[in-house]
Amino acid sequence: MITFDLPRVREAHEPPEARGLARDAVRLMVTAKDSGAVTHHTFTDLPTLLRPGDLLVVNDSATLPAAVRLDRLAVHFSTEREDGTWLVELRRRTAGTTGPYAGGEPGEWLPLPGGATLRLLGRETPRLWRASVDRDIPGYLREYGAPIRYSYVEHDWPLSAYQTVFGVRQGSAEMPSAGRPFSHELVTALVSRGIVIAPITLHTGVASPEKDEPPYPERFAVSPQTARLVNQAEGRVIAVGTTVVRALETAALHGTGEVRASEGWTSHIVTPAHGVRAVDGLITGLHEPRSSHLMMLSAIAGEDLLSRSYEEALREGYLWHEFGDLHMIA
């Protein structure tokens, strides 16, 4: 896996709108798999960088205001389980942000704002708890929650800053951020050029910014219509985000390698050892050192080309994280 040091100056600390840019005016680095060329663009150039007949697959999950703040702790609501319980992460509040919290005991009750009560049932992972709450969680979060924010984002931003134009199905703890730079005008320009856009749904859980843990099972759905468009695509299949790669590759895990309509839970991790079957390319943000997502990018681009691309991104001053710049591998 590629490794590098990420200077703080290369972190996006606020949305591009706060830097005087439109959503779709962030930078876009393009890595060409066939030639190995790395070129630099603005995201609004995307229609000219794709070809008629290419298929963009996007994630239509919308972001929840999934952080509930207490006096000394924050509760990050991650994933609703089939039995109605939730996976949650407890975080210690420190100096306007949060950090890891190792406390908590099975059976412990935590009072939440608005008179709600959360009960810890047991650990799901070293970091995540199974928990129950005496409220309807999506409705409760709309009233008392805020978007999850980590230390590199210095101020709170409204939930609208964490939504994408594709987000119509509520359920993600954190924004499927590769879709953020798309504006309605850009989507219209893409369709006018003959580029097809199709949705999947994958509700993202909470990230692990301190430990770079591999992703845990997340709920997803690939519709029959999207499966058919992927299998019959005239051009390249370009996933918008690592969540889309995960969903499509899960739907292609059976013997034929074609994408089948699927829904349920995926724990699939894309690695260079197994490669990809369903996608030809990827639009994504720039990922942190040692992130498990870099294995997925290496599976698509190859480790040497990916390493060279990241060296170029650092040299050219690209910005990392959910409010940063984008990278297309195709």
N, C-alpha and C positions, 0 to 999 in steps of 0.2 A: 504494500500500500504506500502511496506517496505521502511524504511528510514535509511540512514547511512551518515556518513561524509566521503568524498573522499579526502584524502590528496593529495597535489600536486605531491608528489613523485610517486603516483600511476597513474599519467597521462602519456600517451605515447606522447612525445614531438616531435618525428620524426619517419619516417618509420623504420621498423625493419632492412632494408638494411643499414641504417645509424648507427645502433647499432651492425653491424657485423653479422646479421642473414639473411638467405634467407627468402623470403615471406612466405614459408610454414613451417618455423622453429619456429614460434611463439608458445606460450603455448596454450593448450586446456584443459579446465576443463570440465569434463563430469558428469552430474547429472542424475542418473538412476531413472526414475519415479517409477518403480516397487519396487526396494529395498531401495530407498532413499540414496544409496551410492553416495559419491562425490569423484571422482578420478582425477588424474592429469597426463597429457600426453603432447606430442608435436603434433602439427597439422599433421605432416607426419604420425602419428599413425592412422589417420582417417580410412583408408581402413580396418584395423583390428578391429576397433570399430563398424563398420557397418556390416550388414549381406548380403549375396547374396539375391537379390530380393528387398532390400530396394530401395526406390526412393528418390533421392535428387532433389528438385525443386529449380532452381536458377533464379536470376534476370538478364536478358541480356541487361539491360539498361546501356549505356555508359555515362560517366561523362562529362559535359560541363565545359569549363573554364568560370564559370558563374559570376565572380566578375570583375567589371570594376571600376578602381580606379580613382577618381578625386583628386583635391588638398586637399579638406577637408572632402569629403564624399567618400563612396564606394557604388556602386549600385550592389546588388546581384539579378541576374535574376533567378526567381524561376520556373515559370510554364507558358507555352504558353496556352492561352485560345482559344476556338474554333473560336472566331471572329478575331484572329490574334494579339490581345493585349497580354500583359504579366503581370503577377504578379511579382512585384519587392519589395525588401526591401532596404530602405535607411539606411546606417550605417555611423556613424561618425568615421573618421580615427584618431586613437590616438596611438602614440608611437609604430608604426609598426604593429598594429592590428586594430580592429574595435570594436565599441560599439553601443548600441542602439541610434537612432536618432529620436526625436519626431517631427521634423520640416516637412516642405512641405505643400503646399496648392493645392487644385484642380485647374487645369489649369496652374500650374507653369511649366516652361520649364527649363530643365537642359542641358547645353552643354556637350557632351561627347567627348572623344578623337577621332581623325580622322574626325572631322567635323559633327558627328552625333548629333541628338537632341532627348532627351527624354521628353515626356510630361506626367505629372501626371494627370490622369483622375478622380480618386476618390479612397477613401479607400475601400479595400476589407475586411480587418480586422484592428484592432488597429495598427498592425505592417506592413501590406502589402498594397501596392498600385496597382491599375490597371494603366497600363501605355502603351503608344504607342511610337515607335521609328521609325525613317525614314530610317531604314536599315533592311536587312534580318538578324535576330538576330543570328542564329547559325554561319553564315559566319562572322558576325561582331565580335562575341566572339572569334572565332578562331584567329582573328588578334589582338584584343585589350583586351581580357579577360585573367583572371588567375583563378586557382582553388580557391574556397572559403576556407579561412583559419581563424580559431578562435584563441583566445589568447593562448591556451595551446600548439599550434604548433608554435614554436618560429621563424621558417624561412620559406620562400617560397620553395616549391618543384615542380618539373615539373609535367605537367598533367599526364604523364605516371605513376607517383606514386599514382594517384587517379583512375586508371583504374583497372578493373578485367579481368581475362581471358575470362569471359563470355560476356563482354560488347560489343555488336555489334549494338545496336540501340541507337543512340544519343538522349539524352533528360534529364538526371538527373542533377539537380543543385548541388547535393552532392553525393559522391560515395556510392553505395550500398555496404557498407564496409564488410559485412559478407562474401562476395565472394573474398575479396582481398587475403587471404592466399592460395587460390587454385593456384597451378602451373600446367603447361601442364603435367609435369611428374606425379603429384599427380592425376590429372584427368584420365590419362592413367591407373594408378594403381587401381583406383576405378572401372573403367569400366572392367578391367581385372578380378577383383574379383566378377563381376556379379552385381554390383550396377548400377542402371539406373539413368541417369541424364536427366532432362527435363527443358525447360525454360518457364518462364512467363516474361512479361514486366511490370514494374511499374517505371515511371519516378518520382524520388523523388524531392520534393520541398526543400526549405531552412529550416534548423532546427531553433529552438528557444532556443539557449543555455542559455539565461538569465532567461526566464520565464517558460520553460518546458510546452509550450502550447500543446494541443492535435493536432494531424495532421489535416490538412485541405484537401479538395478534391484533389486527384492526379489521373493522367491518367494511366490506366492499360489495359492489354490484356492477356487473357488466351486462348490459341489456342485449337482447337478441339483435336489435338494430345496430348497435355499435359493434358487436361481434361480426356481423355480416359485413359492415363497412371495412373493418380491419382486414378480414380475410379476402375481400374483393378489391382492396385498394389498388388504384392504377399507379400511384406514385409511392413515395416513402410514407411510412407510418412514424410520425413524430409525436412522442409523448410530451405533454406539457406538465412536467414535474415528476419527481421520483415516485410519488404516490400512484401516478398513472402507470408507470412501468411496473410497479409491484402488482397492481390489479390485473393488467393485461397478461403479464407473465404467469401469474397464478392461474388465469383462465386458459392458459396454453400448456399447462403442465402434463396433460394427458398424452397418450401415445402419439397422436398425429401431429401435434405441434400447432394445429389451428386453434384460434381463439373460440371458445364456447361461451354461450351465455351462462353466467355464474353469479352466485351471491353467497354470502356467508362471511367467514373469517379467514384471513390470510396471515400466515406466519412466514411466508416465503421471503427469503433474502437472496437477492441477485448478486452473484459473485462471478469473477472471471473464470472460475473453474467450470461453471455450468453455462455461462453465456446467456444470450437472450434469443428468444424465438419469435416474439410478436412485434417488436419495435425495431425500427431502423435508426432512430435518432431520438434526441432528447433536448428539450429546453428546460433549463433549471437554473437556480441560483448558484452562487459559489459557496462551497461547503467547507466547514471548519477542518483544521488538521486532525487527522486520525478518525474522522467521521466515517461511520459504516457506509454512508452514501457514496463515498469515494470508491468503494468496491464495485458498486453498480455502474458508476461512470467508467471505471476501468474495463468492465465487461463490455461496454459499448464502444469505447474509443481505443482501448489498449492502454496499458500503464505508461508507456514511454510518451505517447502523444498527449495523454492527460497531464502528465508531469510537466511537459513543455508548455502546455496551455496555461497551467496554473503559474508557472514562472513568468509567463508573459502577462497574465492578469495582475500579478503583484508589481511587475515592472511598470505597467501602464496605468496603475492607480485605480483599478476597479474596486468597487465597494462590496463587502460581504453582507450576509444575513438577509432577513425577509424584506427589508426596505432598500436593498442594494441593487447591484447590476445583475445581468443575466448572461447565461452561457448556453449556446446551442452547439450540439454535437450532431453532425449529419453528414 
